[in-house]
Amino acid sequence: MGRPIGSLNRQKPFADALQMEICAGNDPRRLRTIAQKLIEMAEGGDLQAIKEVGDRLDGKCAQVMERGDVPVEMLTDRELFAIIRGGSCEPVDEPNYPMIAGPKQK
């Protein structure tokens, strides 16, 4: 599982390293060359390359939290908040959140 939805990931060391390498040297077309290679791989039928192109153009698909077999009354407040946050299953400390459904916790 990744970070909780809404948390900020300010440190991106891999992205920073890629940016430095792409900008290093005297060829401003390096990134374009990489993009062309990705497209060639996708055209050749490489499923991972096809997925990468789709993710870059359309964005990644949202993860779905499937709990269709459980009535909403059976979900905990934490699970309901996870659904509200967009499907993150990561436990988040929320000591002062209001009750949404279900019995009061002691």
MOQUIHU-V156748 format. One record per pair of residues at least 12 apart in sequence whose ideal C-beta (glycine too) atoms are under 8 Angstrom apart, sorted by sequence separation. I is the first residue (numbers start at 1). J is the second residue. D is the distance in Angstrom with one decimal. If there is no record, write none. Layout:
BEGIN
i->I j->J d->D
i->I j->J d->D
END
This chain:
BEGIN
i->22 j->34 d->7.7
i->67 j->79 d->7.3
i->78 j->91 d->6.7
i->81 j->94 d->6.4
i->38 j->52 d->6.2
i->39 j->53 d->6.7
i->78 j->92 d->7.6
i->38 j->53 d->6.4
i->67 j->83 d->7.9
i->78 j->94 d->7.6
i->81 j->97 d->6.5
i->65 j->82 d->6.6
i->65 j->83 d->6.0
i->81 j->100 d->7.7
i->77 j->97 d->6.7
i->80 j->100 d->4.9
i->80 j->101 d->6.6
i->65 j->87 d->4.3
i->77 j->99 d->6.2
i->64 j->87 d->6.3
i->77 j->100 d->5.7
i->62 j->86 d->6.7
i->63 j->87 d->5.0
i->65 j->89 d->6.7
i->77 j->101 d->7.5
i->62 j->87 d->6.7
i->77 j->102 d->6.7
i->75 j->101 d->7.2
i->76 j->102 d->6.8
i->75 j->102 d->7.3
i->73 j->101 d->5.9
i->74 j->102 d->7.8
i->77 j->105 d->7.5
i->72 j->101 d->6.0
i->73 j->102 d->6.1
i->6 j->85 d->6.4
i->5 j->85 d->4.7
i->4 j->85 d->7.1
i->5 j->86 d->4.7
i->5 j->87 d->7.6
i->5 j->88 d->4.6
i->4 j->88 d->5.2
i->4 j->90 d->4.6
i->1 j->88 d->7.7
i->3 j->90 d->7.5
i->1 j->89 d->6.3
i->2 j->90 d->7.9
i->4 j->92 d->5.4
i->1 j->90 d->5.4
END
